[in-house]
Amino acid sequence: MMMQAAPIPAAPSEPYAYVKDPLVKVEQPVLEVTSEPHILQDLSTVDRLFITKRLRVRSVLFLRGKKNRFFVRTSDQNLVYTIEEQNRLIISSWWVGYFCYGLRPLQLHVRDCTGTEVMRINRPYACTSRILPCQLQRIQVFSPPGTKIGSIEQVWTAVRPEYVVSRENGARIFWISGPRVTISCFRDIQFHIYNTDGTSVGSTIKRWQGILHAMFLAPVTDRFGVAFDRDLSVEDKALLLAATLLLDYMYYDV
């Protein structure tokens, strides 16, 4: 009797089939990237700054030259920056302030409430007559110190004083126009700030504080300020602050 052969099993649909493990989704941790606050972050929410200037009388009495100190506050009187003047000419610097007055070369160190230097302003000597274009004024602004963010340059005009504010790459962003008469006598003096397209951005104001102040206290202490759009970048606000300091030296430092 012949034995019947066992049937050959059918080949699997996948010749090398294997058991697949279910996919397990591994959630990757989300890394939160927190950017460091800008060194000029104190200017991010302000739209005006009030500046008080005080002459360091001790430096004058001890023949160390004329040196100013500035206190920058917000509209609610919070102290933002303290600015110290340093003469750029080390040799014979004692006579520079007395004979050059507001044209003296200087370096301004801007420090915040913690004492950190957040900005530095360099101003070379320029023998500028306010009528003849002998040498035009120019300052450079660095923030943090060592990193240039822009400059302010004087433009010669026969009637109205004008200045140009530029970024570090030379692109002009603002221009400042002053009045025909810059003498602060019984009135505030205002310099207007414009965009390159002519729209108004803000202004700087030299405050008139009365006849007694003008006669006795003006060489020792003074007040002025700057107003600008709140939406400007902190670098642009810092440049306008530096321009305001330059205007004070040019026209009101005696």
C-alpha positions as CSV (number, residue, x, y, z in Angstrom):
1,M,0.0,0.0,0.0
2,M,1.5,3.4,-1.0
3,M,1.6,6.0,1.8
4,Q,0.3,9.4,0.9
5,A,2.8,12.2,1.2
6,A,2.0,15.0,3.5
7,P,0.9,18.2,1.8
8,I,3.6,20.8,1.4
9,P,2.7,23.9,3.4
10,A,2.2,27.1,1.5
11,A,5.0,29.5,1.5
12,P,4.4,32.6,3.7
13,S,3.6,35.8,1.9
14,E,6.8,37.3,3.4
15,P,9.6,34.8,3.1
16,Y,11.5,36.3,5.9
17,A,8.7,37.6,8.0
18,Y,9.5,38.7,11.5
19,V,7.5,40.2,14.3
20,K,7.6,44.0,14.3
21,D,7.7,45.8,17.6
22,P,5.3,48.7,17.9
23,L,6.9,52.0,17.3
24,V,7.5,53.9,20.5
25,K,7.7,57.7,20.1
26,V,10.4,59.2,22.3
27,E,9.6,62.8,23.1
28,Q,12.7,64.9,22.8
29,P,13.1,67.5,25.5
30,V,12.4,71.0,24.2
31,L,15.3,73.3,24.8
32,E,14.2,76.8,25.7
33,V,16.6,79.3,24.2
34,T,16.6,82.4,26.4
35,S,18.4,85.4,24.8
36,E,20.5,87.5,27.1
37,P,19.1,91.0,27.8
38,H,20.5,93.8,25.8
39,I,23.1,95.9,27.5
40,L,20.9,98.9,26.8
41,Q,17.7,97.3,27.9
42,D,17.0,100.2,30.3
43,L,16.1,102.2,27.2
44,S,13.6,99.7,25.7
45,T,10.5,101.1,27.3
46,V,11.2,104.8,27.6
47,D,10.2,107.6,25.3
48,R,12.0,110.5,27.0
49,L,15.0,111.1,29.2
50,F,15.7,114.0,31.6
51,I,19.4,115.0,32.0
52,T,20.9,116.9,34.9
53,K,24.5,118.2,34.4
54,R,26.8,119.0,37.3
55,L,30.3,120.5,37.0
56,R,32.8,118.7,39.2
57,V,33.9,121.8,41.1
58,R,36.7,119.9,42.9
59,S,38.4,119.3,39.6
60,V,38.3,123.0,38.8
61,L,39.6,124.1,42.2
62,F,42.6,121.6,42.0
63,L,43.4,122.6,38.3
64,R,42.4,119.2,36.9
65,G,40.4,120.7,34.1
66,K,36.7,121.1,33.6
67,K,34.8,117.8,34.0
68,N,31.1,117.3,33.9
69,R,28.9,114.6,35.4
70,F,25.5,113.8,34.0
71,F,22.5,112.0,35.6
72,V,20.0,110.5,33.2
73,R,16.5,109.8,34.6
74,T,13.2,108.7,33.2
75,S,9.9,110.7,33.4
76,D,9.1,109.0,36.8
77,Q,12.5,110.2,38.1
78,N,14.2,106.7,38.1
79,L,17.9,107.0,37.6
80,V,19.0,105.2,34.4
81,Y,22.6,106.2,33.7
82,T,25.4,108.2,35.3
83,I,27.8,109.7,32.9
84,E,31.4,110.7,33.7
85,E,33.6,112.9,31.6
86,Q,37.2,112.1,31.1
87,N,39.7,114.3,29.2
88,R,41.2,112.5,26.2
89,L,44.4,114.5,26.4
90,I,46.4,113.2,29.4
91,I,49.4,115.5,29.0
92,S,48.5,119.1,29.9
93,S,44.9,118.1,30.4
94,W,44.5,120.7,33.1
95,W,44.3,123.6,30.7
96,V,42.2,122.0,28.0
97,G,38.9,122.5,29.7
98,Y,39.6,126.1,30.6
99,F,40.6,127.4,27.2
100,C,38.7,125.0,24.9
101,Y,35.4,125.2,26.8
102,G,32.7,123.1,25.1
103,L,35.0,122.3,22.2
104,R,37.4,120.3,24.3
105,P,38.2,116.6,23.4
106,L,36.7,114.2,25.8
107,Q,35.4,110.7,26.5
108,L,32.1,110.0,28.2
109,H,31.7,106.8,30.2
110,V,28.0,105.9,30.6
111,R,27.2,103.5,33.5
112,D,24.0,101.9,34.6
113,C,22.7,101.6,38.2
114,T,25.0,98.6,38.9
115,G,28.1,100.5,37.8
116,T,28.5,98.6,34.5
117,E,29.7,100.7,31.6
118,V,27.1,100.3,28.9
119,M,28.2,102.9,26.5
120,R,31.2,105.1,25.7
121,I,31.3,108.3,23.7
122,N,34.5,109.5,22.0
123,R,34.9,113.1,20.9
124,P,38.1,114.3,19.2
125,Y,39.2,117.9,19.3
126,A,37.8,120.0,16.5
127,C,38.4,123.8,16.4
128,T,35.0,124.6,15.1
129,S,33.8,128.1,14.8
130,R,30.0,128.1,14.9
131,I,29.9,130.3,11.8
132,L,32.9,129.2,9.7
133,P,33.4,125.5,8.8
134,C,36.9,125.2,10.1
135,Q,36.5,121.7,11.5
136,L,33.1,120.0,11.9
137,Q,32.2,118.2,15.1
138,R,32.0,114.4,15.1
139,I,31.5,111.9,17.9
140,Q,31.5,108.1,17.9
141,V,29.3,106.0,20.1
142,F,30.3,102.5,21.3
143,S,28.0,100.0,23.1
144,P,29.3,98.0,24.7
145,P,32.7,99.8,24.8
146,G,34.7,98.5,21.9
147,T,31.6,97.9,19.6
148,K,30.7,100.9,17.5
149,I,27.0,101.5,17.0
150,G,27.0,104.8,15.2
151,S,28.2,108.4,15.0
152,I,26.9,112.0,15.0
153,E,28.4,114.5,12.6
154,Q,27.9,118.2,12.2
155,V,26.7,119.5,8.9
156,W,27.8,123.0,8.0
157,T,25.0,125.5,7.4
158,A,25.1,129.3,7.4
159,V,21.9,129.8,9.5
160,R,20.5,126.8,11.3
161,P,22.7,124.2,13.1
162,E,22.3,120.7,11.7
163,Y,23.6,117.3,12.6
164,V,23.4,113.8,11.0
165,V,23.0,110.6,13.0
166,S,24.4,107.5,11.3
167,R,24.7,103.8,12.2
168,E,28.0,101.9,12.3
169,N,27.8,101.1,8.6
170,G,27.4,104.8,7.7
171,A,23.7,104.6,6.9
172,R,22.0,107.8,7.9
173,I,19.0,107.4,10.1
174,F,18.2,110.8,11.6
175,W,19.1,114.4,11.1
176,I,18.8,117.1,13.8
177,S,17.9,120.7,13.1
178,G,18.2,123.6,15.6
179,P,16.9,127.1,15.7
180,R,18.5,130.2,14.2
181,V,19.2,131.5,17.7
182,T,20.6,128.9,20.2
183,I,20.9,131.3,23.2
184,S,18.7,130.1,26.0
185,C,17.3,133.4,27.3
186,F,13.8,133.5,28.8
187,R,12.7,130.5,26.8
188,D,13.4,126.8,26.1
189,I,15.6,125.9,23.1
190,Q,14.4,123.0,21.0
191,F,16.3,121.0,18.4
192,H,14.0,118.9,16.2
193,I,14.9,115.3,15.3
194,Y,13.7,113.9,11.9
195,N,13.8,110.7,10.0
196,T,15.5,110.6,6.6
197,D,12.1,111.0,5.0
198,G,11.3,114.1,6.9
199,T,8.9,112.8,9.5
200,S,9.3,113.9,13.1
201,V,10.9,111.5,15.6
202,G,11.4,113.7,18.6
203,S,13.3,116.6,19.9
204,T,15.9,117.8,22.4
205,I,15.2,120.6,24.8
206,K,17.4,123.0,26.7
207,R,15.4,124.1,29.7
208,W,15.2,127.8,30.8
209,Q,15.4,127.8,34.6
210,G,15.1,131.5,35.4
211,I,17.3,134.6,35.5
212,L,18.9,133.7,38.8
213,H,20.0,130.3,37.6
214,A,21.4,131.9,34.4
215,M,23.4,134.5,36.3
216,F,24.9,132.3,39.1
217,L,24.3,128.6,38.7
218,A,24.4,127.9,34.9
219,P,28.2,127.1,34.9
220,V,27.7,124.6,37.7
221,T,24.4,122.8,37.0
222,D,22.0,122.7,34.1
223,R,19.0,120.7,32.9
224,F,17.9,119.4,29.5
225,G,16.3,116.4,27.9
226,V,15.4,114.4,24.8
227,A,12.2,112.8,23.6
228,F,11.7,110.2,20.9
229,D,9.4,107.5,19.7
230,R,9.0,104.6,22.1
231,D,9.3,102.1,19.2
232,L,12.8,103.0,18.3
233,S,15.6,100.4,18.9
234,V,17.7,100.8,22.0
235,E,20.7,101.6,19.8
236,D,18.9,104.5,18.1
237,K,17.8,105.8,21.4
238,A,21.4,105.7,22.7
239,L,22.6,107.6,19.6
240,L,20.0,110.3,20.3
241,L,21.1,110.5,23.9
242,A,24.7,110.9,22.7
243,A,23.6,113.6,20.2
244,T,21.9,115.5,23.0
245,L,25.1,115.5,25.0
246,L,27.0,116.8,22.0
247,L,24.6,119.7,21.6
248,D,25.0,120.7,25.2
249,Y,28.7,120.8,24.9
250,M,28.5,122.7,21.7
251,Y,26.2,125.5,22.8
252,Y,25.7,125.5,26.5
253,D,28.9,124.4,28.2
254,V,30.6,127.6,29.5
